[in-house]
Every structure is written in structure tokens, then in C-alpha cells.
Amino acid sequence: METQSLLKELESLRSQAFEKLTQVSDPNQLEEVRIQFLGRKGKLTEILRLLGTLPAEERPKVGAAANQIREEIQERWTRLKENLRLQISQEASCVDVTLPGLAFPVGNRHPIQQVRERIEEIFLRLGFSIYEGPEVETDYYNFQALNVPPDHPARDMQDTFYIEGSRKELLLRTHTSPVQIRVMEKQKPPIAMIAPGTVYRRDNDISRSPMFHQVEGLMVGERVTMGHLKGVLGQFCHAMFGPERKLRFRPSYFPFTEPSAEVDIECSLCTGRGLKSRGCRTCKGSGYLEILGCGMVHPAVFKAVGINPKRFSGFAFGLGIERIAMLKYGIDDIRLFYQGDLRFLEQF
Amino acid sequence: MRVPYTWLKEFIDLRLDPEDLVHRFTMAGVEVEALEGEGEDTVFDLAIFPNRGDLLSVVGVAREVAALLNKPLKLKQIAPPKGVGPIQKKLWVRVVDAKRCLRYSARLIEGISIGGSPEWLAGRLRQVGLRPVNNVVDATNYVMWELGQPLHAFDARLLNRSKIIVKSGFEKEKVTLLDRVARESDKEDLFICDGLAPVALAGVMGAANSEVRENTTSIVLESACFDPISIRRTSKRLGLISESSRRFERGVDLGGTLTALHRVTDLIVEIAGGTPTANWIDIYPKRVVACVIALSEIELERILGVRLSILEIRRLLKSLGLEVVSIQKRALKVRIPTFRRDLTRPIDLIEECARLAGFEGIPSYLPSVPMRFLEVPKERDAQQKVRNAFANWGWTEVVPLHFVSGEAVQIFSQEDSRPLPLANPLSGDGAFLRNSILPNLLDSVRFNQNRQRSDVKLFELGTLFYEREGKTCETKKLVALGTGNDWSEGWTLKARPLDLFTLKGLAQMLGASFGLPEFKWAPIEPCRYLTPLSQKILCGENLLGWAGELSKDVLKIWELETPCFALEIDWESWFALQEKAVKKFAPIPSQPFVERDLSIVVDRNIRWEEILQLLQSLKIPWICQVQLFDRYEGEPVPKGRVSLAFRVRLAKPEKTFTDAEIKAIHEEIVAGLKREFRAELR
């Protein structure tokens, strides 16, 4: 037998073995392949028996080639065997992995509380302290100290609940602004604070609830300006609604601030295209949505708490938590917050 | 305040598109509620702030627009119309209450004929939302709308003794006003009276007895100014708000009564004929002194954070019709006209400058403050932690309204406190402030059950209200209420009905997560809203609250069919305790523990607590945990007996147990159980 033809036969043996291995689908077939090619009476052994017919100087060359081919086949065979083993053990365990995961009982935090905590967090990061005050207030703290004397037309802006039998002296606070009076009575400037809490007004419709939540803010110091007010509220709004939303400050009126402003945020639906797009349902075509009221603390308020308005100035703001939650989540009826409807609460 | 575009144009050269004007209004602090019609027919509906009574007139709005657009205001020159004969011979006027009536001007016109108004006038009234009546009444309304001065016309022949007396002090007098409603007076109400009786409720509405009617031929025109507070009180008390009272309570220009009187006289003569008296009456005892305010560049910059030059400040203030009386390098003084009496301090002028110049011109920057430790309410962190924990444990937070019905406060009231009623509730369902969170949670459970949700687990950490010893109190409670299943059925898990032990477990988890010692439980005193199953929660000597089942009575009232279980924790007691709780490190045992399971059968009336007490009394120092893992009644356990299986964990800090030691402990326990409870081993 010639060396060349023997080498050729070895090559063909390798191709045959590889071909067979690709067709294997169970361990029995795999074993058959092993016996057929690598076994003691296998094809490779047969070829090696012919080695003796070759001239002595040719033998090592062919022998080496035969050994290499044996290793290649052996390696492929081993890998395939391992794969088959894994496949079989998986099939044996029979787990339907598409079954649903365990349903742990979960509860939800209320959206108003989540938004309140978020607002508090933003102002804490800006350096504001947090204070609280009573919900049953006196006329003095809720109105008079805030530059709303008795019989002032501004009282119509906040329809008030009174406690029976208190001769209109005790009321449910209509805003969290009384807390700023209580803090200023006790502390000297500089002051930077917010006061979150529950407030009450005698209203009841789709956008106004007799009870809702506010965060009042106050900053007082030497040289606190309206520029600072714009800066702080700008930071807040961007942290709350995203830096791309445009803001605008427009003049307004509150008895306890002057100048007073209303802050509007660009409508997310029509992105501030203005009154000419009268069609927008969310912003009623104005292009902007009102989010909070603010202004520079009125000198009469400083006077009520004994802070010299010639030396100190300050800004105050009040924002409605429901209002912000409604804008943030696209909620269109304020009453949904208070019913305890799980179909609502589970969305947040 | 409705302002037609064409009416505005009578006072200002206006070429701006109405929609652009809306934007200018908005950005200058004049709120546009609605825009009606188009082009020349546009009507602006403005919301006027309480401090801007001057904008309740077309001229006032035109003045504002002139300032915004930097254009001149074209006021009509109104000369007093000529007439015949002195008024004193025909009308006698006296102001008795000069505190409430600040100025009273009047004139008489004879020989008029009442009829319909010309269309230009009637049309305008309809545009602004007023109903045309007759030429005289329409003329008074028209001039009021234009100049902001409320006017009234009396039928001169119906004024007894041709007298007008302005006075108060009518207590409980019945007066029928133009709206035909009879109302009872208060002694503080100001009335316009003739020689016999009231003919008008001053500044609010005329009376029916002196009304101008079809056959009226002579009229007395009134152009007066009344004290805003007095008008507001009367209007509020009677719940009667008129166009006139709206203007008076916000302050009407004291300097403008005569202008309006002349204008309306002129208009009536033009459309209804007649001859006015040669002169008029004007009682004005306390002339207002124009206020002069000083403002400096520096002061304006101190508040706004932006510098405006004194010349710019002057231009802005002058455009509003204010009179600059002196100007220095960096400061000026302005005299405030009577129509802007809301301007009394420098800050008012700063505001006017800021809004006219536009807030967008104010730069925005962050303040720098000295570093300090930020205060937060001391309970804040704990509240947040508890709320998050309850939500994580499967309970959903609610935020209900704090108003409840009289029935609800009755059921949950405590002996030593009184619920707080509202003087003016929106409805009977909300007549009280809540004295318990349970009614709110029960409402929500019912709400959800009516909407196909049978498993409901809710909680709130919120405020409740009551009066104790004459003092109003606000306290916080943490309340959880559940019904239905603990969790819903899954393919690996069977549903488990929520029960007392759910709430007990919730309380235990809460205690453990805050590092409190283990709670003790004791039967609750008889209580209207809880079943006797309910348990008090004690931590040491402190009563923390209870866990229990709501009574049948409560379920009946709320129309609930499934049993409801609740946990109520007094927040203040809880907070005080958890503040004292100290978490302290205990060395981790180096040796493995040993566990022994015991399964015993005892009489049914033996309580688990007693078994724990026994184990404790044995004083075996190595017992570190006892866990009940099965409880069974029924075959093959004899009737009246119960099988209990529990696991005892034993651990020594340093050594391991020998088999003999474990055997001895096991035997000691078994002997104890046998001795005390006639227990049998299974």
C-alpha cells in the first residue's frame, strides 16, 4: 500500500466520522459512532494495521497523521456527549419555566404621599428645613397675620370651614402659610423652610376638593430677591418635571406677598404653543399650566412677626401637591385621590 | 369683568390683535378667563383681583392697556351739563352716617320720558352681560360699566317730602328691594331713606318703593361713595352681591363721583330728554388726601434683584397715570391719584414696575446661605419608614377626606373627648372632623367591595381631631384595616383568609423592625365597635393600641358582609417607644444550634401562652427560640383535645451539646408539659 493513498483514506475517514457525529441524536447512536470509528475493531484500527506494509521511513509520518485524526474525532465526540447529557437532564426534570412567578402580596404608597416626599426631598437638597403646624388654626394665623384683615375681599379667595361654637375664631386652615408665621415668630432670619400639610377649603368639584395638600415655602434673609425666588423655583420645577420643560412667571395677587406671581409650566400635551392653538384640552389652549403661587413676603407680614422689612426681605411660595401629582401622572379628577379605589392606587 | 374690544377702542388707539392683547394682559397680571367672539366683536372676560377695584371699569382697563402698550389714554372731556333752577329747592339731602357714606353727589332731572334705550347702548349692555331695562336704568348701568362708579336713579315723585337721608341703625326692618325679595335689616346696614322710609340699601340695591317706572317723569340721580367694609358686611350677611356692591367693596374712586354724575346726566338728557337742575348736591366732608410715595432705585433692586434706572421707573409709573412730583438722581416721589388707592407703600410701586417691565426681565439665580443643620420634624423619618414598611408588607396607603358623619363620630368616640363639629359643613355626611380613621377605611373597603374587589388591605397614618377639657387636640394614629384573603390564590400557594393573626403579625413585624421588645397581648375592654376577640397591644407598661375584629354593628352600618380586622396604633406612644429602642449588637454564636421537635396533645383550653410561660419557668438557659409549626384538632386527636407541634432551638455560646445534655433537656421539657397540662406525646 502506498503512503499517499493511506493518507487519503485517513482524511476520508475523518470526514465520515464528523458527518456521522452531526446526525447523532441520542447516546446509543453516539456509542455506535465510537465503536465504528474508534473501537478496537473500528475503522481507524483497520487503517493502522496496514501501517506495517509501508516502508519503515514512511511509517512515523502516517502514524502521526492517524493519531491527530483520532484526537480530533475523540474531542468532537466528547463534546457532543456532554451536550447530550445536559439536554437529557433538562428534559428529565420537566419544569415548565413559563409558569408565572410567585405573586408576593404588594401594597402601594399613595400618590399624594409619594409626591409630597419627592417635593420635600428636592427642597431638603436645596437647603430648606421642614416644619409642620396645626390643621385647626386661629383666624389670626390663617388670615390676619398674613395681611388679610377681617372684612377683606381677599377672604373670598379662600372659602373657609369654621369649627362650630368657636365664633369663627377656630377654623380649618385654608393654606399652610400659617406655619411660616409660626416659624418667623420664633426664629430670626436667615430662614429657609417648607411646610407640607393638609388644608381645607369649602369647595367641591372635579378640580377642587374640600381637603387637599399644600407645601408652603419661605426664605428670609438680607438681600433675598425675586431673582432668588425665580432661581429656587426654577430648580424645583426642573427637578420635578424635567429640565426641558419651560417655565414662566406671571404677575398675580396674594395679600401676603408683593410682588406676587403665578408659575406656569409648559403644557406637556401641546408644548406651549399658546392661545392660537385653542384646541388643547389640558391647558385650554393657553400653552401653559398653572403649578404654584409665590411672591416676595409683604412688609405687613414681616411687621406682624416683628421682622424689620427694611433690613430683611424674603420670598414665599405655596404649591398644591394634588395639582403637581395630577400634572405629573395625567390625572383629570381630583376626587380619585380620596376614594381609596384600589384600581387607582395600584397604578402608582 | 366683561370688556368689549370696541368699547376699549373709544379710549385708546388699539391696533393689536385681541389674542395678542390677551397675552399682554396675562403677562401683566390681568387674568383673562375667557375670550368671546372674534375681531371687532371680541369681548374679554377678565378676572379682577380684590386689590384692583379700578379695573372694574372700561376706563380702568383702558388705562392698564395704555400702560402696557405705552400709548396715551384718551379720556372723554366731560363738562357739567347745563340746567335750570337750583336743586336745593327740589331736593334736601343729609348724610347722617358719615363713617359709612364718604361722599354723596346727586342731581335731579325733570321732564324725561321713559322708554327703550337706543340699540348702540342696549347692545353694549347685552355684550357685557347686563339686561337692558329702560333708558334711565340702562344709562346708569352704562356709565357704571364705563367709569366704575355705581349709580342709582330714584323716581323723584316717590321720594317722600323730597328728602334723602343717608343713615344706619335700622334693626330688623323689612325692606323689599328691586329683586322683589323682602329682607330684614341689621343696625349696621346703611340705608338711603326719604322723608319716611328706606328707599335703597346703600351701595347694594335700590328698594322697590322708589323704583323708576314707565310713568316716571322726574328722577334723582345718585353718585355716591360708601365705606367698602360696611358694604361688604351687608352684602355678605344677606348673600346679595350686585354689580354695585362688587365695586364698592373693592373701593370706588372717591374723586370720581361728579365725573360720573355729569356723564350720566348728559346721557339721560340725550336719550330720555328732560331738564336737569342748574346745580347739584355734593356732600364730601372728608376730602381724601392724595398719598405721596417715595421710591429709590436701590429699594427696587433690593426686592427684585434687578436694577431699573430711575428714568425707566418714572416712565412706567407715569404710564399708569401716577403723578411724579419730584425726581432726584436715584429716587423719586409720586402722588397717587384717587382711582388707585390700592397703592400705599413703596412695595406697591415696585410691584407695578415689575409687572409692567415683565417678570422675564428678572434674572434667576440661587441664593447663598450659611451652612447650617437642616431641621425636619422629629417624627418624619419614622413616619416614612412605617408607611414604606406597610406598603412593602402588602398594605395600600389611602388618603381620605377628614370629614365624617355624626353617626360615624358617635360610634368611635372616646369617653373623655368630644368630636369637633363644623359650623358650615358641605353636607351632613361630612358634618364632623374625624375622631377615628376607621370610618374612612370602612368607606374605602365598601367602595372597593362594590367594585368586585373582595380582598382589601388598607392603611393610613393620619391625623384625627377632638376636643378634650375645652382644648382642641390633633393626634396621629396608624390604622390598618383588611378583609377577604391575606393573599390571593396562586398555583404554588393556597389563599389564606385574613384574620386576627394577620393583624397580630403585622404589629409584631412593626415592633421587630424598629427594635422594640416583644409585645404583650391582653383582652380588650368591652367596646361598641370591636368583638371580644380583639386584643390590646402592650409594650412593657405602655398601651400601644389594639388588633381586633370589627363588631357586627359596624359591619351592618357599612353594609359589609365579610369579617373585617383592624390594627390601631397610637402614633405618639409608638413614636416615644421606638425612639427609646436601642439596637445593640449581640455576639454571633460560634457553635451550631440544635433543634428538637415536640408534638403533644393537650386539652383544648390550654393556651399557647401558658405553654410558653411553662418553658420559661423551667429556666433552661439554652432555649433561644420556640416555634409553633402545627396545630390540629379532630381525628385521631380525642375530642376536647388539641395537637400542638413545635420546634425548640437550643444553643450554647461556646460549646457544643453532648447527646446526654440534649436528652436531659428534652426530658425536662416533656416532664413539665405532662405535669402542668396532662400533655401526651404523640
Interface residues (C-beta under 8 A of the other chain):
Chain A: L99 P100 L102 A103 F104 P105 V106 G107 N108 R109 H110 I112 Q113 E117 L124 L126 G127 F128 S129 I130 Y131 E132 P134 E135 V136 D151 H152 P153 A154 D156 M157 F161 Y162 I163 E164 G165 S166 K168 L170 L172 P190 A192 M193 T198 Y200 R202 N204 S209 P210 M211 H213 M219 G221 R223 V224 T225 M226 G227 H228 K230 G231 V232 G234 Q235 R248 F249 R250 P251 S252 Y253 P255 E258 P259 S260 A261 G274 L275 K276 S286 M296 H298 P299 S313 F337 Y338 Q339 G340 D341 L342 R343 L345 E346
Chain B: E19 V22 H23 T26 M27 A28 G29 E31 L35 F49 P50 N51 R52 P228 I229 R232 R233 E249 R250 E301 R302 I303 L304 G305 V306 R345 I347 D348 I350 E351 A354 R355 F359 E360 I362 P363 S364 Y365 L366 P367 V369 P370 L374 E375 V376 P377 R380 Q384 R387 N388 F390 A391 N392 W393 G394 W395 T396 E397 V398 V399 P400 L401 H402 F403 L420 P421 L422 A423 N424 P425 L426 G430 L433 N440 L441 D443 S444 V445 F447 N448 R451 R453 V456 K457 L458 F459 T463 F465 T472 E474 D486 W487 S488 G490 W491 T492 L493
